[in-house]
């Protein structure tokens, strides 16, 4: 019997490093001046990190980096991992193949995610991203869904509940969050601001 592995594809900008965080005095100064190594000094959203770690632990899921930081950071992936760990994403949470492939000079992130999934066919994946192409290549049914994140707020508690629902786990944390039962694929009569959406070519 094939064991299904839960995977979370992680974007950074707009998910863990929110637009709100970019306006903090320290981050804003770094983004204006962009000194050498400034990316390593940017501080991520602590609540988004906490919720993501909680999701990975609850769902027994492994993280895979799909963020464009894979390109902009440079060739030293070891120091990138050190940065991620320093922000609170423990090293044991990351998949052994934790870095989505870099395909060409101007690839589409979605193609790189699809390529990773092709190499790991026993995966059930959740893609956390604030912006993916509207027209996407199809992936096999049941392989992955996208949870669209509001870049201003990042990965938030409402997102977290939807992510837990996708993986079939519950989090009993007390918070002012929408009630359970929000549809994963909402009908037009039941709109959800940031729904989980299965990949499709449209």
Secondary structure as GFF3:
##gff-version 3
##sequence-region A 1 202
A	DSSP	beta_strand	5	10	.	.	.	ID=ss1
A	DSSP	alpha_helix	19	22	.	.	.	ID=ss2
A	DSSP	alpha_helix	25	33	.	.	.	ID=ss3
A	DSSP	three_ten_helix	38	41	.	.	.	ID=ss4
A	DSSP	alpha_helix	46	59	.	.	.	ID=ss5
A	DSSP	beta_strand	62	65	.	.	.	ID=ss6
A	DSSP	alpha_helix	69	72	.	.	.	ID=ss7
A	DSSP	alpha_helix	77	86	.	.	.	ID=ss8
A	DSSP	three_ten_helix	91	93	.	.	.	ID=ss9
A	DSSP	beta_strand	94	99	.	.	.	ID=ss10
A	DSSP	alpha_helix	109	119	.	.	.	ID=ss11
A	DSSP	beta_strand	123	129	.	.	.	ID=ss12
A	DSSP	beta_strand	144	148	.	.	.	ID=ss13
A	DSSP	alpha_helix	157	167	.	.	.	ID=ss14
A	DSSP	beta_strand	196	198	.	.	.	ID=ss15
###
